[in-house]
């Protein structure tokens, strides 16, 4: 079972401060989580995993060339643009 020292240790690793009421609350939460994982251990290992309940398939349209928009029209509402291109914020300082 989870004791108060374990909760304090996890709180320390998470860099959070917890008072006595929170320790008891987290202890109950951790015990429920452990209980849930213990129930998962009871699942029959021969059961095939179910990734999707209903079969899914991609519906893709054909990639056909078409009419493109004019560059000035595309950039009309762009907040930042430069030399006919979109300009994004600097990422690396």
PDB file as gemmi writes it, atoms N, CA and C in Angstrom:
CRYST1    1.000    1.000    1.000  90.00  90.00  90.00 P 1                      
ATOM      1  N   UNK A   1       0.824  -1.182   0.000  1.00  0.00           N  
ATOM      2  CA  UNK A   1       0.000   0.000   0.000  1.00  0.00           C  
ATOM      3  C   UNK A   1       0.874   1.254   0.000  1.00  0.00           C  
ATOM      4  N   UNK A   2       0.256   2.336  -0.291  1.00  0.00           N  
ATOM      5  CA  UNK A   2       0.940   3.624  -0.365  1.00  0.00           C  
ATOM      6  C   UNK A   2       0.941   4.271   1.014  1.00  0.00           C  
ATOM      7  N   UNK A   3       2.132   4.697   1.474  1.00  0.00           N  
ATOM      8  CA  UNK A   3       2.194   5.377   2.761  1.00  0.00           C  
ATOM      9  C   UNK A   3       2.487   6.867   2.535  1.00  0.00           C  
ATOM     10  N   UNK A   4       2.467   7.626   3.616  1.00  0.00           N  
ATOM     11  CA  UNK A   4       2.656   9.077   3.524  1.00  0.00           C  
ATOM     12  C   UNK A   4       4.027   9.432   2.953  1.00  0.00           C  
ATOM     13  N   UNK A   5       5.049   8.647   3.306  1.00  0.00           N  
ATOM     14  CA  UNK A   5       6.402   8.928   2.813  1.00  0.00           C  
ATOM     15  C   UNK A   5       6.481   8.772   1.296  1.00  0.00           C  
ATOM     16  N   UNK A   6       5.765   7.800   0.760  1.00  0.00           N  
ATOM     17  CA  UNK A   6       5.744   7.610  -0.693  1.00  0.00           C  
ATOM     18  C   UNK A   6       5.099   8.811  -1.376  1.00  0.00           C  
ATOM     19  N   UNK A   7       4.001   9.294  -0.802  1.00  0.00           N  
ATOM     20  CA  UNK A   7       3.328  10.464  -1.374  1.00  0.00           C  
ATOM     21  C   UNK A   7       4.258  11.677  -1.304  1.00  0.00           C  
ATOM     22  N   UNK A   8       4.939  11.860  -0.202  1.00  0.00           N  
ATOM     23  CA  UNK A   8       5.865  12.983  -0.064  1.00  0.00           C  
ATOM     24  C   UNK A   8       7.007  12.865  -1.071  1.00  0.00           C  
ATOM     25  N   UNK A   9       7.482  11.635  -1.293  1.00  0.00           N  
ATOM     26  CA  UNK A   9       8.566  11.413  -2.247  1.00  0.00           C  
ATOM     27  C   UNK A   9       8.113  11.768  -3.669  1.00  0.00           C  
ATOM     28  N   UNK A  10       6.921  11.324  -4.051  1.00  0.00           N  
ATOM     29  CA  UNK A  10       6.393  11.639  -5.382  1.00  0.00           C  
ATOM     30  C   UNK A  10       6.179  13.146  -5.519  1.00  0.00           C  
ATOM     31  N   UNK A  11       5.675  13.784  -4.470  1.00  0.00           N  
ATOM     32  CA  UNK A  11       5.471  15.236  -4.498  1.00  0.00           C  
ATOM     33  C   UNK A  11       6.806  15.955  -4.657  1.00  0.00           C  
ATOM     34  N   UNK A  12       7.824  15.466  -3.998  1.00  0.00           N  
ATOM     35  CA  UNK A  12       9.158  16.048  -4.123  1.00  0.00           C  
ATOM     36  C   UNK A  12       9.682  15.894  -5.546  1.00  0.00           C  
ATOM     37  N   UNK A  13       9.491  14.717  -6.141  1.00  0.00           N  
ATOM     38  CA  UNK A  13       9.920  14.497  -7.521  1.00  0.00           C  
ATOM     39  C   UNK A  13       9.170  15.414  -8.481  1.00  0.00           C  
ATOM     40  N   UNK A  14       7.882  15.675  -8.189  1.00  0.00           N  
ATOM     41  CA  UNK A  14       7.057  16.547  -9.034  1.00  0.00           C  
ATOM     42  C   UNK A  14       7.276  18.013  -8.701  1.00  0.00           C  
ATOM     43  N   UNK A  15       8.105  18.286  -7.706  1.00  0.00           N  
ATOM     44  CA  UNK A  15       8.401  19.662  -7.281  1.00  0.00           C  
ATOM     45  C   UNK A  15       7.145  20.419  -6.863  1.00  0.00           C  
ATOM     46  N   UNK A  16       6.283  19.734  -6.088  1.00  0.00           N  
ATOM     47  CA  UNK A  16       5.097  20.398  -5.556  1.00  0.00           C  
ATOM     48  C   UNK A  16       5.091  20.257  -4.042  1.00  0.00           C  
ATOM     49  N   UNK A  17       4.504  21.247  -3.393  1.00  0.00           N  
ATOM     50  CA  UNK A  17       4.359  21.200  -1.941  1.00  0.00           C  
ATOM     51  C   UNK A  17       2.968  20.680  -1.615  1.00  0.00           C  
ATOM     52  N   UNK A  18       2.883  19.778  -0.659  1.00  0.00           N  
ATOM     53  CA  UNK A  18       1.593  19.223  -0.256  1.00  0.00           C  
ATOM     54  C   UNK A  18       1.458  19.328   1.257  1.00  0.00           C  
ATOM     55  N   UNK A  19       0.247  19.668   1.705  1.00  0.00           N  
ATOM     56  CA  UNK A  19      -0.010  19.695   3.147  1.00  0.00           C  
ATOM     57  C   UNK A  19      -0.600  18.348   3.560  1.00  0.00           C  
ATOM     58  N   UNK A  20      -0.892  18.191   4.827  1.00  0.00           N  
ATOM     59  CA  UNK A  20      -1.353  16.897   5.348  1.00  0.00           C  
ATOM     60  C   UNK A  20      -2.669  16.437   4.715  1.00  0.00           C  
ATOM     61  N   UNK A  21      -3.608  17.370   4.484  1.00  0.00           N  
ATOM     62  CA  UNK A  21      -4.873  16.995   3.850  1.00  0.00           C  
ATOM     63  C   UNK A  21      -4.645  16.493   2.427  1.00  0.00           C  
ATOM     64  N   UNK A  22      -3.759  17.170   1.713  1.00  0.00           N  
ATOM     65  CA  UNK A  22      -3.465  16.755   0.340  1.00  0.00           C  
ATOM     66  C   UNK A  22      -2.745  15.417   0.304  1.00  0.00           C  
ATOM     67  N   UNK A  23      -1.905  15.164   1.292  1.00  0.00           N  
ATOM     68  CA  UNK A  23      -1.208  13.873   1.353  1.00  0.00           C  
ATOM     69  C   UNK A  23      -2.222  12.741   1.448  1.00  0.00           C  
ATOM     70  N   UNK A  24      -3.217  12.899   2.298  1.00  0.00           N  
ATOM     71  CA  UNK A  24      -4.238  11.862   2.436  1.00  0.00           C  
ATOM     72  C   UNK A  24      -5.049  11.709   1.146  1.00  0.00           C  
ATOM     73  N   UNK A  25      -5.350  12.831   0.493  1.00  0.00           N  
ATOM     74  CA  UNK A  25      -6.110  12.785  -0.756  1.00  0.00           C  
ATOM     75  C   UNK A  25      -5.303  12.092  -1.861  1.00  0.00           C  
ATOM     76  N   UNK A  26      -4.022  12.464  -1.989  1.00  0.00           N  
ATOM     77  CA  UNK A  26      -3.173  11.832  -2.999  1.00  0.00           C  
ATOM     78  C   UNK A  26      -2.965  10.352  -2.689  1.00  0.00           C  
ATOM     79  N   UNK A  27      -2.873  10.026  -1.428  1.00  0.00           N  
ATOM     80  CA  UNK A  27      -2.698   8.617  -1.032  1.00  0.00           C  
ATOM     81  C   UNK A  27      -3.889   7.788  -1.503  1.00  0.00           C  
ATOM     82  N   UNK A  28      -5.110   8.317  -1.282  1.00  0.00           N  
ATOM     83  CA  UNK A  28      -6.306   7.601  -1.753  1.00  0.00           C  
ATOM     84  C   UNK A  28      -6.315   7.500  -3.278  1.00  0.00           C  
ATOM     85  N   UNK A  29      -5.929   8.577  -3.949  1.00  0.00           N  
ATOM     86  CA  UNK A  29      -5.891   8.562  -5.419  1.00  0.00           C  
ATOM     87  C   UNK A  29      -4.876   7.534  -5.930  1.00  0.00           C  
ATOM     88  N   UNK A  30      -3.684   7.515  -5.334  1.00  0.00           N  
ATOM     89  CA  UNK A  30      -2.669   6.552  -5.753  1.00  0.00           C  
ATOM     90  C   UNK A  30      -3.148   5.116  -5.528  1.00  0.00           C  
ATOM     91  N   UNK A  31      -3.807   4.884  -4.396  1.00  0.00           N  
ATOM     92  CA  UNK A  31      -4.305   3.535  -4.114  1.00  0.00           C  
ATOM     93  C   UNK A  31      -5.358   3.114  -5.134  1.00  0.00           C  
ATOM     94  N   UNK A  32      -6.214   4.046  -5.563  1.00  0.00           N  
ATOM     95  CA  UNK A  32      -7.208   3.721  -6.604  1.00  0.00           C  
ATOM     96  C   UNK A  32      -6.526   3.412  -7.935  1.00  0.00           C  
ATOM     97  N   UNK A  33      -5.475   4.160  -8.251  1.00  0.00           N  
ATOM     98  CA  UNK A  33      -4.742   3.906  -9.497  1.00  0.00           C  
ATOM     99  C   UNK A  33      -4.099   2.528  -9.462  1.00  0.00           C  
ATOM    100  N   UNK A  34      -3.458   2.194  -8.346  1.00  0.00           N  
ATOM    101  CA  UNK A  34      -2.816   0.874  -8.200  1.00  0.00           C  
ATOM    102  C   UNK A  34      -3.874  -0.224  -8.292  1.00  0.00           C  
ATOM    103  N   UNK A  35      -5.020  -0.008  -7.666  1.00  0.00           N  
ATOM    104  CA  UNK A  35      -6.114  -0.983  -7.726  1.00  0.00           C  
ATOM    105  C   UNK A  35      -6.573  -1.198  -9.171  1.00  0.00           C  
ATOM    106  N   UNK A  36      -6.665  -0.119  -9.937  1.00  0.00           N  
ATOM    107  CA  UNK A  36      -7.069  -0.237 -11.336  1.00  0.00           C  
ATOM    108  C   UNK A  36      -6.053  -1.064 -12.125  1.00  0.00           C  
ATOM    109  N   UNK A  37      -4.762  -0.803 -11.931  1.00  0.00           N  
ATOM    110  CA  UNK A  37      -3.745  -1.576 -12.638  1.00  0.00           C  
ATOM    111  C   UNK A  37      -3.753  -3.035 -12.210  1.00  0.00           C  
ATOM    112  N   UNK A  38      -4.042  -3.291 -10.951  1.00  0.00           N  
ATOM    113  CA  UNK A  38      -4.145  -4.685 -10.509  1.00  0.00           C  
ATOM    114  C   UNK A  38      -5.310  -5.392 -11.203  1.00  0.00           C  
ATOM    115  N   UNK A  39      -6.417  -4.670 -11.435  1.00  0.00           N  
ATOM    116  CA  UNK A  39      -7.545  -5.267 -12.162  1.00  0.00           C  
ATOM    117  C   UNK A  39      -7.161  -5.543 -13.605  1.00  0.00           C  
ATOM    118  N   UNK A  40      -6.333  -4.692 -14.202  1.00  0.00           N  
ATOM    119  CA  UNK A  40      -5.885  -4.931 -15.570  1.00  0.00           C  
ATOM    120  C   UNK A  40      -5.060  -6.214 -15.671  1.00  0.00           C  
ATOM    121  N   UNK A  41      -4.338  -6.543 -14.598  1.00  0.00           N  
ATOM    122  CA  UNK A  41      -3.546  -7.777 -14.592  1.00  0.00           C  
ATOM    123  C   UNK A  41      -4.423  -9.027 -14.652  1.00  0.00           C  
ATOM    124  N   UNK A  42      -5.697  -8.894 -14.310  1.00  0.00           N  
ATOM    125  CA  UNK A  42      -6.607 -10.035 -14.310  1.00  0.00           C  
ATOM    126  C   UNK A  42      -7.174 -10.340 -15.697  1.00  0.00           C  
ATOM    127  N   UNK A  43      -6.917  -9.499 -16.670  1.00  0.00           N  
ATOM    128  CA  UNK A  43      -7.456  -9.702 -18.019  1.00  0.00           C  
ATOM    129  C   UNK A  43      -6.801 -10.920 -18.652  1.00  0.00           C  
ATOM    130  N   UNK A  44      -7.609 -11.690 -19.350  1.00  0.00           N  
ATOM    131  CA  UNK A  44      -7.132 -12.887 -20.026  1.00  0.00           C  
ATOM    132  C   UNK A  44      -6.105 -12.478 -21.093  1.00  0.00           C  
ATOM    133  N   UNK A  45      -4.885 -13.002 -21.032  1.00  0.00           N  
ATOM    134  CA  UNK A  45      -3.854 -12.582 -21.984  1.00  0.00           C  
ATOM    135  C   UNK A  45      -4.114 -13.058 -23.419  1.00  0.00           C  
ATOM    136  N   UNK A  46      -5.025 -14.020 -23.605  1.00  0.00           N  
ATOM    137  CA  UNK A  46      -5.295 -14.535 -24.941  1.00  0.00           C  
ATOM    138  C   UNK A  46      -6.319 -13.700 -25.710  1.00  0.00           C  
ATOM    139  N   UNK A  47      -6.851 -12.666 -25.097  1.00  0.00           N  
ATOM    140  CA  UNK A  47      -7.848 -11.831 -25.762  1.00  0.00           C  
ATOM    141  C   UNK A  47      -7.135 -10.915 -26.755  1.00  0.00           C  
ATOM    142  N   UNK A  48      -7.632 -10.903 -27.982  1.00  0.00           N  
ATOM    143  CA  UNK A  48      -7.061 -10.051 -29.025  1.00  0.00           C  
ATOM    144  C   UNK A  48      -7.344  -8.583 -28.708  1.00  0.00           C  
ATOM    145  N   UNK A  49      -6.341  -7.700 -28.792  1.00  0.00           N  
ATOM    146  CA  UNK A  49      -6.580  -6.289 -28.497  1.00  0.00           C  
ATOM    147  C   UNK A  49      -7.565  -5.676 -29.483  1.00  0.00           C  
ATOM    148  N   UNK A  50      -8.389  -4.756 -28.985  1.00  0.00           N  
ATOM    149  CA  UNK A  50      -9.338  -4.046 -29.821  1.00  0.00           C  
ATOM    150  C   UNK A  50      -8.869  -2.606 -29.941  1.00  0.00           C  
ATOM    151  N   UNK A  51      -8.393  -2.248 -31.111  1.00  0.00           N  
ATOM    152  CA  UNK A  51      -7.916  -0.887 -31.312  1.00  0.00           C  
ATOM    153  C   UNK A  51      -9.061   0.041 -31.666  1.00  0.00           C  
ATOM    154  N   UNK A  52      -9.970  -0.445 -32.485  1.00  0.00           N  
ATOM    155  CA  UNK A  52     -11.150   0.323 -32.865  1.00  0.00           C  
ATOM    156  C   UNK A  52     -12.355  -0.599 -32.805  1.00  0.00           C  
ATOM    157  N   UNK A  53     -13.419  -0.129 -32.235  1.00  0.00           N  
ATOM    158  CA  UNK A  53     -14.617  -0.947 -32.111  1.00  0.00           C  
ATOM    159  C   UNK A  53     -15.273  -1.137 -33.469  1.00  0.00           C  
ATOM    160  N   UNK A  54     -15.276  -0.094 -34.275  1.00  0.00           N  
ATOM    161  CA  UNK A  54     -15.840  -0.200 -35.623  1.00  0.00           C  
ATOM    162  C   UNK A  54     -14.701  -0.072 -36.623  1.00  0.00           C  
ATOM    163  N   UNK A  55     -14.782  -0.790 -37.716  1.00  0.00           N  
ATOM    164  CA  UNK A  55     -13.687  -0.698 -38.691  1.00  0.00           C  
ATOM    165  C   UNK A  55     -13.621   0.701 -39.316  1.00  0.00           C  
ATOM    166  N   UNK A  56     -12.413   1.207 -39.435  1.00  0.00           N  
ATOM    167  CA  UNK A  56     -12.211   2.528 -40.008  1.00  0.00           C  
ATOM    168  C   UNK A  56     -11.455   2.397 -41.324  1.00  0.00           C  
ATOM    169  N   UNK A  57     -11.781   3.266 -42.250  1.00  0.00           N  
ATOM    170  CA  UNK A  57     -10.992   3.316 -43.474  1.00  0.00           C  
ATOM    171  C   UNK A  57     -10.902   4.768 -43.910  1.00  0.00           C  
ATOM    172  N   UNK A  58      -9.793   5.092 -44.507  1.00  0.00           N  
ATOM    173  CA  UNK A  58      -9.590   6.450 -44.981  1.00  0.00           C  
ATOM    174  C   UNK A  58     -10.374   6.691 -46.262  1.00  0.00           C  
ATOM    175  N   UNK A  59     -11.022   7.801 -46.337  1.00  0.00           N  
ATOM    176  CA  UNK A  59     -11.708   8.195 -47.560  1.00  0.00           C  
ATOM    177  C   UNK A  59     -10.917   9.362 -48.129  1.00  0.00           C  
ATOM    178  N   UNK A  60     -10.207   9.088 -49.189  1.00  0.00           N  
ATOM    179  CA  UNK A  60      -9.339  10.099 -49.784  1.00  0.00           C  
ATOM    180  C   UNK A  60      -9.852  10.468 -51.167  1.00  0.00           C  
ATOM    181  N   UNK A  61      -9.815  11.743 -51.462  1.00  0.00           N  
ATOM    182  CA  UNK A  61     -10.179  12.158 -52.814  1.00  0.00           C  
ATOM    183  C   UNK A  61      -8.943  12.036 -53.693  1.00  0.00           C  
ATOM    184  N   UNK A  62      -9.151  11.988 -54.969  1.00  0.00           N  
ATOM    185  CA  UNK A  62      -8.033  11.904 -55.894  1.00  0.00           C  
ATOM    186  C   UNK A  62      -7.266  13.215 -55.869  1.00  0.00           C  
ATOM    187  N   UNK A  63      -5.976  13.097 -55.973  1.00  0.00           N  
ATOM    188  CA  UNK A  63      -5.116  14.271 -55.994  1.00  0.00           C  
ATOM    189  C   UNK A  63      -4.971  14.723 -57.440  1.00  0.00           C  
ATOM    190  N   UNK A  64      -5.765  15.706 -57.791  1.00  0.00           N  
ATOM    191  CA  UNK A  64      -5.754  16.202 -59.155  1.00  0.00           C  
ATOM    192  C   UNK A  64      -5.317  17.656 -59.156  1.00  0.00           C  
ATOM    193  N   UNK A  65      -4.483  18.029 -60.120  1.00  0.00           N  
ATOM    194  CA  UNK A  65      -4.062  19.431 -60.190  1.00  0.00           C  
ATOM    195  C   UNK A  65      -5.249  20.332 -60.489  1.00  0.00           C  
ATOM    196  N   UNK A  66      -5.226  21.509 -59.910  1.00  0.00           N  
ATOM    197  CA  UNK A  66      -6.319  22.447 -60.119  1.00  0.00           C  
ATOM    198  C   UNK A  66      -5.810  23.874 -60.170  1.00  0.00           C  
ATOM    199  N   UNK A  67      -6.722  24.778 -60.193  1.00  0.00           N  
ATOM    200  CA  UNK A  67      -6.398  26.199 -60.263  1.00  0.00           C  
ATOM    201  C   UNK A  67      -5.872  26.666 -58.902  1.00  0.00           C  
ATOM    202  N   UNK A  68      -4.770  27.381 -58.894  1.00  0.00           N  
ATOM    203  CA  UNK A  68      -4.223  27.901 -57.639  1.00  0.00           C  
ATOM    204  C   UNK A  68      -4.657  29.345 -57.445  1.00  0.00           C  
ATOM    205  N   UNK A  69      -4.561  29.807 -56.216  1.00  0.00           N  
ATOM    206  CA  UNK A  69      -4.915  31.193 -55.914  1.00  0.00           C  
ATOM    207  C   UNK A  69      -3.752  32.110 -56.255  1.00  0.00           C  
ATOM    208  N   UNK A  70      -4.068  33.365 -56.523  1.00  0.00           N  
ATOM    209  CA  UNK A  70      -3.021  34.345 -56.783  1.00  0.00           C  
ATOM    210  C   UNK A  70      -2.279  34.651 -55.481  1.00  0.00           C  
ATOM    211  N   UNK A  71      -0.978  34.830 -55.599  1.00  0.00           N  
ATOM    212  CA  UNK A  71      -0.137  35.041 -54.422  1.00  0.00           C  
ATOM    213  C   UNK A  71      -0.596  36.256 -53.610  1.00  0.00           C  
ATOM    214  N   UNK A  72      -0.917  37.359 -54.271  1.00  0.00           N  
ATOM    215  CA  UNK A  72      -1.357  38.563 -53.543  1.00  0.00           C  
ATOM    216  C   UNK A  72      -2.644  38.303 -52.768  1.00  0.00           C  
ATOM    217  N   UNK A  73      -3.533  37.524 -53.342  1.00  0.00           N  
ATOM    218  CA  UNK A  73      -4.800  37.208 -52.665  1.00  0.00           C  
ATOM    219  C   UNK A  73      -4.560  36.314 -51.450  1.00  0.00           C  
ATOM    220  N   UNK A  74      -3.643  35.365 -51.583  1.00  0.00           N  
ATOM    221  CA  UNK A  74      -3.329  34.462 -50.470  1.00  0.00           C  
ATOM    222  C   UNK A  74      -2.701  35.242 -49.318  1.00  0.00           C  
ATOM    223  N   UNK A  75      -1.819  36.163 -49.633  1.00  0.00           N  
ATOM    224  CA  UNK A  75      -1.100  36.907 -48.594  1.00  0.00           C  
ATOM    225  C   UNK A  75      -1.861  38.135 -48.097  1.00  0.00           C  
ATOM    226  N   UNK A  76      -3.043  38.393 -48.633  1.00  0.00           N  
ATOM    227  CA  UNK A  76      -3.787  39.606 -48.297  1.00  0.00           C  
ATOM    228  C   UNK A  76      -4.040  39.755 -46.797  1.00  0.00           C  
ATOM    229  N   UNK A  77      -4.353  38.688 -46.094  1.00  0.00           N  
ATOM    230  CA  UNK A  77      -4.665  38.780 -44.664  1.00  0.00           C  
ATOM    231  C   UNK A  77      -3.511  38.347 -43.763  1.00  0.00           C  
ATOM    232  N   UNK A  78      -2.352  38.066 -44.344  1.00  0.00           N  
ATOM    233  CA  UNK A  78      -1.207  37.622 -43.544  1.00  0.00           C  
ATOM    234  C   UNK A  78      -0.677  38.788 -42.720  1.00  0.00           C  
ATOM    235  N   UNK A  79      -0.480  38.543 -41.459  1.00  0.00           N  
ATOM    236  CA  UNK A  79       0.025  39.590 -40.574  1.00  0.00           C  
ATOM    237  C   UNK A  79       1.493  39.895 -40.886  1.00  0.00           C  
ATOM    238  N   UNK A  80       2.264  38.830 -41.148  1.00  0.00           N  
ATOM    239  CA  UNK A  80       3.679  38.996 -41.450  1.00  0.00           C  
ATOM    240  C   UNK A  80       3.971  38.337 -42.798  1.00  0.00           C  
ATOM    241  N   UNK A  81       4.556  39.100 -43.696  1.00  0.00           N  
ATOM    242  CA  UNK A  81       4.943  38.567 -44.999  1.00  0.00           C  
ATOM    243  C   UNK A  81       6.215  39.270 -45.446  1.00  0.00           C  
ATOM    244  N   UNK A  82       6.958  38.571 -46.293  1.00  0.00           N  
ATOM    245  CA  UNK A  82       8.219  39.133 -46.765  1.00  0.00           C  
ATOM    246  C   UNK A  82       8.560  38.514 -48.115  1.00  0.00           C  
ATOM    247  N   UNK A  83       8.827  39.341 -49.096  1.00  0.00           N  
ATOM    248  CA  UNK A  83       9.211  38.903 -50.445  1.00  0.00           C  
ATOM    249  C   UNK A  83       8.243  37.895 -51.046  1.00  0.00           C  
ATOM    250  N   UNK A  84       6.956  38.077 -50.804  1.00  0.00           N  
ATOM    251  CA  UNK A  84       5.954  37.207 -51.400  1.00  0.00           C  
ATOM    252  C   UNK A  84       5.732  35.895 -50.666  1.00  0.00           C  
ATOM    253  N   UNK A  85       6.230  35.777 -49.429  1.00  0.00           N  
ATOM    254  CA  UNK A  85       6.085  34.557 -48.632  1.00  0.00           C  
ATOM    255  C   UNK A  85       5.521  34.914 -47.252  1.00  0.00           C  
ATOM    256  N   UNK A  86       4.922  33.902 -46.597  1.00  0.00           N  
ATOM    257  CA  UNK A  86       4.527  34.078 -45.205  1.00  0.00           C  
ATOM    258  C   UNK A  86       5.793  34.152 -44.369  1.00  0.00           C  
ATOM    259  N   UNK A  87       5.768  34.982 -43.348  1.00  0.00           N  
ATOM    260  CA  UNK A  87       6.910  35.077 -42.450  1.00  0.00           C  
ATOM    261  C   UNK A  87       6.416  34.716 -41.055  1.00  0.00           C  
ATOM    262  N   UNK A  88       7.025  33.696 -40.471  1.00  0.00           N  
ATOM    263  CA  UNK A  88       6.650  33.263 -39.134  1.00  0.00           C  
ATOM    264  C   UNK A  88       7.555  33.873 -38.087  1.00  0.00           C  
ATOM    265  N   UNK A  89       7.182  33.718 -36.814  1.00  0.00           N  
ATOM    266  CA  UNK A  89       8.012  34.268 -35.750  1.00  0.00           C  
ATOM    267  C   UNK A  89       9.333  33.501 -35.636  1.00  0.00           C  
ATOM    268  N   UNK A  90      10.336  34.171 -35.170  1.00  0.00           N  
ATOM    269  CA  UNK A  90      11.640  33.549 -34.984  1.00  0.00           C  
ATOM    270  C   UNK A  90      11.519  32.495 -33.873  1.00  0.00           C  
ATOM    271  N   UNK A  91      12.003  31.299 -34.144  1.00  0.00           N  
ATOM    272  CA  UNK A  91      11.892  30.204 -33.189  1.00  0.00           C  
ATOM    273  C   UNK A  91      13.165  30.055 -32.385  1.00  0.00           C  
ATOM    274  N   UNK A  92      14.304  30.139 -33.033  1.00  0.00           N  
ATOM    275  CA  UNK A  92      15.595  29.973 -32.366  1.00  0.00           C  
ATOM    276  C   UNK A  92      16.163  31.353 -32.093  1.00  0.00           C  
ATOM    277  N   UNK A  93      16.587  31.553 -30.865  1.00  0.00           N  
ATOM    278  CA  UNK A  93      17.152  32.855 -30.516  1.00  0.00           C  
ATOM    279  C   UNK A  93      18.650  32.821 -30.576  1.00  0.00           C  
TER     280      UNK A  93                                                      
END                                                                             
